[in-house]
Amino acid sequence: MLVGAAARAQEPEEIDLFAKQRILPAIGPGLRAVRQGADGRLYVLASPSPGLVVVDTKGKQLLSISEDPTATGNAAASHSLISFGDDCDVDADRGANLIRVFSSNGNPLRSFPVKDPISVAVLPEEEVAVATLREPHLVIVYDKNGKEVREFGDPEPIAERADLNRFLNIGRLGTDRQGHLYYAFEYLPEPTVREYDRLGYAGQDIQYTALDAMPTAVGVRKEIERQEQKAKEPSFRRVLTALGVVQPTGEIWMALNNNLLHFDKAGNWRVTYKIYTPEGARLEANTILVQKGQLIIGSDPLGLYLFERPDKEKTK
């Protein structure tokens, strides 16, 4: 099922949204991801430095898992450090082609090899979903022992060159408390988030197709045609730059650089926000964490910013 903004008779309003404050000022360039544990702790990943940082609900740093400046990509390299983290839920270590799992106090528990991991998400029963750079399917799921148990998700046919088409289907993962998995296509001309259940059955596509999205979509398609004729590695700017999922409901927050879009749980586009720092500078989001009454939005290199959630229905 396709749910698109174009289906709405009247487009939602656009609102300027200013951050209340910057948080965790030590985090800036290289910011990759921010997640929240069930205990309220924040897990912040910035590569190449400082690595994975864990803070409590008051912002006090509890531990830091630093990156390994001498990592060689060998799976036998230090298991207590990260080579080049690209996403965290447990942790995706793209530099070493590993998924690393740590305890709550930062001790390494286990790791297992995955080629070119891009994004990770924890599923029920300690399963780990991984999005990769080049594998034929969009998602691979591993059990708690690192054994592959299933893969799913066919890439969208958007280019004729196989390597180019796979690149354009790179995506980020999110989950909700019901065990649904959300795949955010970062490079498709029309920003798209696809919902799956934990077994890999696809649900709705949430796609942004408003009039103001058309120039970007047209430009991306022209660039695809241009790169089809070349033998070089694909190179594109991200269209969908960040994904946030409301844990209890599965509502979606989608960032297109400085634009923050809110979709309800049925996939209807509700409102667009232009996001700014407290000083009024444009904030181009690359990570979103949705909390009760708040949003934490990250930008590389500006860092992490705290916003009041402007939607009336707060997370419970």
C-alpha positions in Angstrom: 0.0 0.0 0.0 1.3 3.4 -0.9 0.5 6.4 1.3 1.6 9.6 -0.3 1.4 13.3 0.5 -0.1 14.0 -2.9 -3.3 12.2 -1.9 -4.2 15.0 0.6 -6.5 17.7 -0.8 -4.9 20.4 1.2 -1.2 20.4 2.1 -0.3 20.7 5.8 1.2 24.0 7.1 4.9 24.7 7.4 6.1 25.9 10.7 9.5 27.3 11.9 10.8 25.2 14.8 13.7 26.4 17.0 15.7 24.3 19.4 15.6 25.0 23.1 19.2 24.3 23.6 22.3 22.4 22.5 23.0 19.3 24.6 26.2 17.2 25.0 28.4 20.0 23.6 31.4 17.6 23.3 29.5 15.8 20.5 29.9 17.6 17.1 31.6 16.6 13.9 31.1 12.9 13.0 27.8 12.5 14.7 26.2 9.3 13.4 23.3 8.2 15.6 21.5 8.7 18.9 19.4 6.0 20.6 17.7 5.7 23.9 17.7 2.6 26.1 14.7 1.3 28.2 16.4 2.8 31.3 16.5 6.3 29.7 20.2 6.3 28.9 21.3 8.0 25.7 23.7 6.2 23.4 25.5 8.6 21.1 27.8 7.5 18.3 30.2 9.9 16.7 32.9 8.7 14.3 35.9 8.9 14.2 35.8 10.6 17.7 34.8 10.2 20.5 33.2 6.9 19.5 30.2 5.5 21.5 29.2 7.7 24.5 26.6 6.7 27.0 25.0 9.4 29.3 22.3 9.1 32.0 19.0 11.0 32.0 20.7 14.1 33.5 23.4 14.2 30.8 26.2 12.7 32.9 28.6 10.6 30.9 28.6 7.0 32.2 31.0 5.4 29.8 32.7 5.9 26.5 33.8 3.2 24.0 36.5 4.9 22.0 37.5 4.2 18.5 40.6 2.2 17.6 43.1 4.4 15.7 45.1 1.4 14.7 42.3 -0.8 13.5 43.2 -2.7 10.4 39.8 -4.2 9.5 40.9 -7.6 10.9 38.2 -9.2 13.0 40.9 -10.2 15.5 41.6 -6.5 16.2 40.6 -5.1 19.6 37.1 -6.2 20.6 36.7 -3.5 23.1 37.0 -0.7 20.6 35.2 0.5 17.5 37.0 0.9 14.2 34.5 3.1 12.4 30.9 3.1 13.8 28.2 4.0 11.3 25.1 3.3 13.4 24.2 2.0 16.8 21.5 0.1 18.5 23.9 -2.6 19.5 26.6 -1.2 17.1 27.5 -1.4 13.5 31.3 -1.3 12.9 31.8 -0.7 9.2 35.6 -0.3 9.5 36.0 -3.9 10.8 32.9 -5.4 9.0 31.6 -6.4 12.4 28.4 -6.1 14.5 29.6 -5.6 18.0 27.4 -6.2 21.1 28.3 -4.6 24.4 26.9 -4.9 27.9 25.3 -2.0 29.7 28.6 -1.2 31.4 30.6 -1.2 28.1 32.1 -4.7 28.2 32.2 -6.5 24.8 29.9 -9.5 24.9 30.2 -10.8 21.3 30.7 -9.8 17.7 29.9 -11.4 14.4 31.1 -10.5 10.8 28.8 -8.7 8.4 30.2 -7.2 5.2 29.7 -3.5 4.8 27.0 -2.9 7.6 25.3 0.5 7.3 22.5 0.5 9.9 21.4 -1.8 12.7 18.2 -2.3 14.8 17.4 -4.6 17.7 14.4 -6.9 17.2 12.5 -9.0 19.8 14.3 -12.2 21.1 17.7 -10.5 20.7 17.6 -10.6 17.0 19.6 -8.0 15.1 18.5 -6.5 11.7 21.3 -5.1 9.5 21.1 -3.0 6.4 24.2 -3.3 4.3 25.9 -1.6 1.4 25.8 -4.3 -1.3 23.9 -7.4 -0.3 21.0 -8.4 -2.7 18.3 -7.9 -0.1 17.8 -4.7 1.9 17.7 -6.4 5.4 19.5 -9.3 6.9 18.4 -10.6 10.3 20.8 -12.5 12.7 20.0 -14.3 15.9 21.6 -13.7 19.2 24.5 -15.9 18.3 25.2 -14.1 15.0 23.7 -16.7 12.8 21.8 -15.4 9.7 18.2 -16.5 10.0 16.5 -14.6 7.2 16.8 -11.8 4.7 14.2 -9.7 2.9 13.4 -6.6 1.0 13.9 -6.3 -2.7 15.6 -3.1 -4.0 13.5 -0.7 -5.9 14.3 -0.8 -9.7 15.4 2.8 -10.1 18.5 2.4 -12.3 19.7 -0.1 -15.0 23.3 -0.4 -13.7 23.2 -3.0 -10.9 25.8 -1.3 -8.7 24.1 2.1 -9.2 20.7 0.7 -8.4 21.9 -1.0 -5.2 23.5 2.2 -4.0 20.3 4.1 -4.5 18.5 1.6 -2.3 20.8 2.2 0.7 18.8 2.8 3.8 18.6 3.3 7.6 16.6 1.2 10.0 14.2 2.0 12.9 11.9 0.0 15.1 8.9 0.5 17.3 7.8 -1.4 20.5 5.5 -3.7 18.5 8.6 -5.2 16.7 7.9 -3.5 13.3 11.0 -2.5 11.3 11.2 0.6 9.2 13.5 1.0 6.3 14.2 4.6 5.3 15.5 4.8 1.7 18.1 7.6 1.8 18.7 8.1 -2.0 15.4 7.4 -3.8 14.1 10.5 -5.7 10.9 10.4 -3.6 11.6 10.1 0.1 10.3 6.8 1.2 10.0 4.8 4.5 8.9 1.2 4.2 7.3 -0.7 7.1 8.0 -4.5 7.7 6.9 -6.8 10.4 9.7 -8.7 12.2 9.4 -11.6 9.8 9.9 -9.4 6.8 6.4 -9.0 5.4 6.1 -5.5 4.0 3.3 -3.2 5.1 2.8 0.4 3.9 5.2 2.7 2.1 5.2 6.2 3.5 6.3 8.5 0.7 6.6 12.2 0.5 5.4 13.4 -3.0 4.3 17.0 -2.3 4.8 19.7 -5.0 7.8 21.1 -3.2 9.5 17.7 -3.4 9.3 17.6 -7.1 12.4 19.7 -8.0 14.6 17.4 -5.9 13.1 14.3 -7.4 13.6 15.5 -10.9 17.2 16.5 -10.2 18.0 13.1 -8.7 16.5 11.3 -11.7 18.6 13.4 -14.1 21.7 12.6 -12.0 20.8 8.9 -12.2 20.6 9.2 -16.0 24.0 11.0 -16.1 25.7 8.4 -13.9 24.2 5.5 -15.8 26.6 6.4 -18.7 29.7 6.3 -16.5 31.7 3.5 -15.0 32.6 5.4 -11.9 31.5 4.6 -8.3 28.0 6.0 -7.6 28.0 9.4 -5.8 24.8 11.1 -4.7 23.6 13.4 -2.0 21.2 12.0 0.5 17.5 12.9 -0.1 16.1 11.5 3.2 18.7 12.4 5.8 17.2 11.1 9.1 14.4 8.9 10.4 12.7 9.0 13.8 10.1 6.5 15.0 7.6 7.1 17.8 8.1 3.9 19.8 4.5 3.3 21.1 2.7 4.1 17.9 4.9 3.8 14.9 4.4 7.4 13.8 7.2 8.6 11.5 9.4 11.7 11.6 11.4 12.1 8.4 14.1 14.7 7.8 15.0 16.2 4.5 18.0 18.3 5.5 16.4 21.3 7.2 12.8 20.1 6.7 11.3 17.9 9.4 8.1 16.0 8.4 5.7 14.4 10.8 3.5 11.4 9.6 0.8 9.9 11.8 0.6 6.1 12.3 -1.7 5.7 9.2 1.1 7.3 7.1 -0.7 10.6 6.6 1.6 13.7 6.3 0.5 16.0 9.1 3.0 19.0 9.1 6.4 20.2 8.0 8.8 22.1 10.2 11.8 24.1 9.3 14.3 23.4 12.0 16.9 25.9 13.5 19.4 26.2 16.3 18.5 28.5 19.2 20.5 31.2 17.4 18.6 30.8 14.2 21.1 28.8 12.1 19.7 26.2 9.7 19.9 22.7 11.3 20.3 19.9 8.8 19.3 16.7 10.6 21.1 13.4 10.2 19.6 11.7 13.3 16.3 12.0 15.2 15.3 10.6 18.6 11.6 10.9 19.5 11.0 11.1 23.3 8.1 11.9 25.5 7.3 15.5 24.8 10.7 16.1 23.2 12.8 15.6 20.1 16.6 15.2 20.0 17.9 16.1 16.6 21.5 15.7 15.6 23.4 17.4 12.9 27.0 16.8 11.6 28.9 18.9 12.5 26.7 21.1 14.7 25.9 18.5 17.3 22.8 17.5 19.3 19.8 19.8 19.9 16.8 19.5 22.2 13.3 20.5 20.9 9.9 20.5 22.5 7.7 18.2 20.5 5.3 20.4 18.7 2.7 17.8 18.0 -0.2 17.7 20.4 -0.3 14.0 21.0 2.8 13.3 23.1 4.6 10.0 23.5 3.4 8.0 26.5 
